[in-house]
Amino acid sequence: MKDFGIYRYLTSHPVWETSAILLSILAVIPLGRSVLDGFLYNLSFTSNLGDQVGLVMATSIVITVMQREPVVNVPQKLQKILQNSRAHWVFAFVSFLVGVTVHFLLVMSRTISLMDTYHDLFILPLFFYFGITLIPIMIYNGSKKEKLFFWGFIGLWLMLCLVDINDNLMYQHMWFYSHIHRWKSINYIDWSNWRL
């Protein structure tokens, strides 16, 4: 199983390399907003902390398990599915459809920036695909400690999603523009004349 598709890549490259690639993909959001919107921002806890800490760390833990184990064990029926290239195309397509569905549901309730579209149509499907293909490996091969941290990072991401939903931070663009007046009215301290 380790010599098939995405698993071959994840087991033949260092964990830090995959993590660096994922973090670089995620870094496009604030950098893109800086270029396209004229200022750097990433207000959503889910996007800022959840994706970058929770999901990247959970993925890193599964990759560590795959690289450590000489043979990755999953039930025979599941292994046949996970080693089927058509199944992976279906997983990828379903993951993309999830991103498209989320995007169109959110388009009806928020203003959309290009970076929101990038997140909904690229990052969300990527992590959804990783979830479909990597969670079974964690369930059947991870140690108790690895499972605890893995599910803890997934739980962190879910908790941050709930915080963002509660505080309307999923709609970053709208939230930022509705709160900009608060920052304009802050009296900043002039430290230029301060001396020891």
Order of alpha helices (4+ residues) and beta strands (2+ residues): alpha-alpha-alpha-alpha-alpha-alpha-alpha-alpha-alpha
